[in-house]
Amino acid sequence: MVERVMLMGPGSTGPLNARLIAAAYRDEQEATDKVLRLGSAIDAYLFASPVPYEFARKAGVLTMPATYVPLGGASLHEALLRATLDERYDPTRASLDVLSRTDVVEAYSEVDLPVDGIHVHEELASTAQLTSFHESLWRRKATKMAITCVRGVAERLEAVGVPTLRLRPTNAGVRSALQTAGLLGAHHRLEEAQLGVVIVDVPTLRDSTRRSTPRYWRDELRLALHRMLLQEAHRINATAHPVDDHTFMVTATRGSLVAATEGFRQPPFVERIKTELGIAIEVGIGMGRTTQDAETHARAALSRAQATRQSFAVDREGRSLVPAQRAPQRQAGEPLRTKGRETLLRLSEKIAEEEAPLVVDAEGAGRMLGVTPRTARRLLRTLVEEGLAWPLPPNRTLQPGRPRQLYRLIVEKLDKDKAGK
C-alpha cells in the first residue's frame, strides 16, 4: 500500500510540490516506530489506513499534522459490490472492524442493503483480538463473512476458512488523502514561518537605575547580556538588539521559537542567563503579521507573565499559546507491549548459551522456552505482532506435512535497551 501511494504521488499533490518519503512496514503496529525514527523532519504524515494512524495517535508520537487514506465511503462501497457479485459472500450477514458503525450503516443504506445482520467492532484492537471477534461470530453462525481493514486479520481468517474481504482504498481516496496531507504540510510550513518577537526584560538593570549603582557595572552587564542573546539568537537563526537600558528584542520565526521553547513550555534564554550571569530575566513572546504587531503581542505577553507567572507567549490574535503536545519519550528499548519482549529476552539468553543462530522455528523455540510447539508458535506470532521478529519464507522440504515456518529474532532491539540503560 505504501508503494501504491508513492507511485500515485507525482501529480497528485498539485502545485504544493510535496516530496514523499516512504516508510514501509510489515505490521501496522510498526508505524509508531517509523514515526519516531522520522522525527520532526516531516511536515505531515499520511498513513496507509486508519489502523496505523490510530496506533501512532494512541502512542502519543504524532507531533506533526497527520491524516490517513480512508477506508470508509467508496472503499466500503467497492467491497460491498465485490461481495454481492460473488456467491461465496453475503454482505447482509457480515462482521466489520475498525470503521464506525455510523459509517457502515450509512454505506449500507446508500446501496439499499439491510443492516440488521451486521456486527461492527469499532475500537482498534490487536490482530488477535480482531480475528477472535470475526471468527467467534462466524462459528456461532451469526455471520457468513468478515470485512476487515487489517491485512493480518484477513490472513488469519482466511487460514481458518472464514469468507473474508479486505477493504482496499480506491484510487480516488488515495489521491484525495495525498492532497489533504499536502495541504496540511503547507499550512504547517506557513505556521512555522510566522513572525515572532521575544521581549527580554532585565529587572536587575531596571532596578539598578534607582539604586545609583555604578554605571560601568550596568554597562558591563548589559554588554554581557547582549553578547549572550546574540549567541542564542544565532543558534535559532534569529536577530537580537537592545531596545532601552533594560530591554532587548529578539526577532525570529515561530518554528525557531518552538524549538527554543520546547513547544512553548519553557521561556527561552532564562536558564542559560541565570547560570552564566547569575541574574533573572522576564520574557514575553508574541506572534504577528508585522514586526509591530508581534512586538505589541510580546509586550502584552510579558505583562501577563509578570502578573500571573504563567503564560509567556501569545499568538497573532492575542490569545495564549497552548504548549504543543509532546510525544512521550519511551525508555530506550521499551516496547508498546511487554509480553513479546520477555519472550525475546528468554530466547536470546538461550541462544547465547547454546551459540545457536537467530533463526528459529516453533519446535526449537518450544525446546528453549520449555513449552509445547503449539504454545511456542503462538509466542512467535506475538513477537511478529510486536515487531520483535520477522517471519521468513517457509522452509519447504520433500517430506509430507506442513513446511516449517522460520522466524528471525530481532535481538538488536534488546541491545538498544541495554545501551539506553
N, C-alpha and C positions, 0 to 999 in steps of 0.2 A: 504494500500500500504506500509506503514511503517513496519507493521508486516510481510508482504511478504519479504521485503528487509532483515529484521532481521533473518528470517528463512533461507534465501538463503546465509546469511553472512558466516557461518562456511565453510571453504574450498574455498570460492570464492575469498578471498583476498590473496591466495597463501602464499608464505613464509614471507610476511610482518608482520604477527602476529598482525593484527589490532584488536582493541577492538571496537565493535559497541555500540553506545549509542542511544537508541530510543527517539525520540521527536515527538510524535504523535500530531495531531491537527484536529479539526473539519472542519476548513475552511483554505484555502491556505494562506489567509492574516495573520493568526496567526503565520505563520512561522517566521515572523520578531521578534515577542516577544520571540519565542523559542530560536532564535539565541542570543538575548540579555541576556537571562537567563543563557545560557550555557557559555557565555563569552569566555575567552581565554583558557579554559581547553580543547578545541578541537583542534586537529591538522588539520583537514579537514572536511568540511561539504558536505554531499551527500543529495540533495533534491530529493523528490519522483518524481518530474516532473519539467519542465522549469517554471511552473507557480509560485510556492512558491519561487523558486530561483530568479525570476525576482522581486517579491515583496521585498525580502530581499536585493537584489542588489540596487534597486532604493531607498530603505530606507537608504542606506549607512551603514548598520550594519555589512557587511562582512569584517572582518579584518584578516581572515584566508583563505587559499585556499578553493575553493568551486566548486562543479560540480553538475550535476543532471542526473537522469535517462532519456535518450532521448525518445521522443515520435514520432519522425520522422522515416524515413527509414523503418525498419522491422515492427515497430508498426503500421505505416500507411498502409503498405502493408497488414498486418493482418486485419485491419479494412476494407480495400477495398475488400479483399477476402470475409469477412463476408457479406458485402453489396451486392456483386454480387451473392452470394448463397442464398440470401433472397429476395423474390419478393417484399417485402414491401419497399425496398430501391432502389434508383437509384443514384449511386455514380457519374454519369456523370453530374448530376444537384444537386450540393451539396454546402453547405457553411461550411467553416472550420475556426477555430480560433487558435490564438497564434503562430502556425507554420508559417515559412516564405513562401512566395509564390514560391520562387525558389525551396525549398524542396518539396513542394506539386506538382509542375509541374514535377519535376524530378521523384517523386514516381509514378505519373500517367503515365508518358511516359514509365517507366520501365515495366508497366503491360499493355501497349497499350490501355489506356483509354483516350478519348479526354478531353481537359481542357477548352474548350470554355464555358461550363456551370458551372464552379466552381467560387466561391467567397471566398476570404480569408481575414480575419481580423487579420493582422499581429501583431498589437500593443496589449500589455497586457492592459486589462481594468477590471472594476468591473464586478461581476457576472451579475448584472442587465444590464449593457451596452452590454455585450456579448450575453446575452439572447435576448435583443432587436434586435441586429444585425441579428441573425439567424431567429427570429420569423418574423421580417418585410419582409425579403426576401421570407420566406415560404408563408406568407399571400398574397404577391404580385404575388405568383406562379412563382417566378424567380428561386426557388429551390424546390426540392422534399424531401430533407433530410438535416440533420445537422450532422457534425462530430466535436466533441468538446474535448478539453483537460481538461475541468474543470468539476468536479463532480456536483457542484451546478448548473451549466448551463444545464447539462444533465437532472437533476431532474426537473428543471423548464420547459424545453422544452417538456419533456415527459408529464408533467401535463397539458399542453395546446394542446397536440395531435400532436406535431411535430415529425416525424420519426427521431430518434436520435441514433447515435452511439458514444460511448465514447472511445477515444483512450486508449489502455492499454499497458503498457510496456511489451515487451517479456522477457522471462527468460534470453535469451542471452544478452539483453540490460541491465538487472539488474546486471548480473554477470560482464559485461564489465564496467559498472559505478562503481561497488564496487572496481574493480581492479584499475580504474583510481583514485578514491578517496584515496585508499590505497597508490598509488604511490605519489599522491600529499602530503599526510600526511608524508610519509617517506622523501620526498625531503624537506619538511618544517622542519622536525626534523634535517636533515643534515645541512640545512642553519642555524638553531638556534645554532648548535653545532660548528660552525666555530670559529676559534681562533681570538680573538680581543685584541688589545692593546690600552691603553689610555696613552698618554704622557701629563703630567701635568707640565706646566712651570709657575714659580712664578716670575713675573717681579720685585716684591719688593726685593726678595733675590738676583736676578741677578744684579739689580741696586745698591744695598747696598754695594756690594763689591768694587764699585768705589767711594763710598762716605765715606769710612772709618767709618762705623757705628760700634758700639761696637760688638765684637764677640759674647758675651753672648746673646745679643738681637737676633742676627741671629740664633744662636743655639736653643734658646727657641722657636722662630717662626717655625723653621724647625721641631723641635720635636712635637710641637702642630699640625702642618700641617700633619706630618706623622701619628700621632695618629688618626687624624680625617679621613684621607684617609684609614687607616686600618679599621676603623669602617664602612665606606661606602663600602669598598671592601667586608668585611664580610657579609654585608647586601645583596649583589648581588652574593655571592659565588665566589668571585674573590680574587686575591692577590695583594699586593701593596708593593713597596720598592723604596728607593731613588736611583737615577742614578748619580747625582752630587749635587753640592751645591744648585742649584735652580730648579732641575727637578726630577720628580717622575714618576714611571711607574706602571700602574695597568693592570694586565693580567686577562682577563675574556673570556666569550663566547659571541657570537653575541646575543643570546637570552637574556642573563642577561643585556647586554648593551641596547638592545631595550627597556627593562622595565625601565632602569635607565635614559634613554634619552627621554622617551615618543615617541618612534619610530623615534629617531634621529632628534627630533625637538628642544630639549634643551640640551646644553652641560652639562655633568654630574658634580656634586660636586660644581659647581660655586656658586649657591645661598647660600648653607649652609656655605661654607667657607667665603663668603663675609659677611654673617650675624653674624657668631660667631667670626671670626678673623679680620674682617674689611679690608681684602685685596682682590685684584682681581687676578684671575688665568687665564691662557690661556690653552685651551685643544685641542688636536688633537686625533682622533680615526682612527685606521687602522685595516683592516682585512687581513689575510694571511694564507697560508698553513703551515707556520712555524712561530715561535716567531720572528725570524729575519725579515721575510717578513712583518709581521704585524707591527713590530716596525718601519720599513722603511716607510710603508704607513702612520703610525700615525704621524711620524715627517713631512712627506710631507703635511699631512692634517693640522698640526699645523702651518707650514709656510704659507700655503694657507689662513688659518683663520686669522693669524696675518696681512696678506697683504690685504685681501678683506673684513674681518669681516663677512663672510658669511658661506660657507661650512666648517664644522669642522670634517667631517668623510668621509673616502673613503673605497671602497670595496677591495677585494683581487686582483682585476685587476687594482687598482689605480684610479678608477672612483668615482666621488662624489656620496655618498649615498643619494638617494632621500627619504625624510621623508615618512614613511608609511601613508596611508590614515587612518584618524581617524574616527571611527564611530561616527556620530553626537549624542550628548547626548541630548536625549529628556527630557524636563522638566518632573518631576515626574507626571505621570498620563496623559501626553499629548498624545492623540491618533493620529493615522495616519490621521484620518478624524474627524471633529468636530461635524457634524450633529447628529450622534448617541450619542455622549457624552452629548450634550444639551438635547436630549430626555430622556436619562437615568437620568440626573440631575433633570429634572422636575418630572419624575415618582418617583424618590427616595424621593423628598420633599413631594409629595402627600402621599406616603406610610408611611412616618414618621408621618404626621399629622393624618392619619386615623388608624395608628398602624396595617396596613394591611400586609399580607405575601408578600414575594419577588417573588412569582409565580403569573403571570397574564396571561390573555388571551386578545384577541382583544377587546372584549366588555368592560372589566374592564379598560384596558389601554386607550380606547377611552373616557370613562367617566372621568378618571383622567386628560387627556390632553385636553378635550373639543373638540374632533374631532369624526368623524364617525368611526364605527368599521372597515370599509374598509381602511380608512386612517391609523388607528392605526395598522392594520395588516401589512401595508407596512412599517410603522415606526419600528415595532418589527422585521421585516425581516432585516431592516437596522442595528439594534442592533446586530443581529446574524452575519451579514457580517463583522461588525467591532469588533467582539469578545467581545461584551458587554452584551450578553445574550445567554443562552443555550436553544435550542428547546427541549422540553420534549415530551415523547410519548403522542399521542392524548388521551384525556380523553373520552373513549368510554362509551356511555350510551345506554339504551334501546330505547331512543327517536329517531324518524326519523331525518334525516338531517345530515349535516357534523359534525363530532365529534369536540369538542373544542380542539384547539391547544394551549398548555400551554408553557410559556416561563419563565425560571428562570433568573431574572435580576442579573447581576454580579456587584452589587453596591460596592463591595470591591475595584474595580478599582478607584472609586471616593474617597474612603478612602485613597488610596495611593497618589492621587492628593493632598489631604489636608495635608497629612503627609509631602509630598515634599515641600509644600509651608510653 
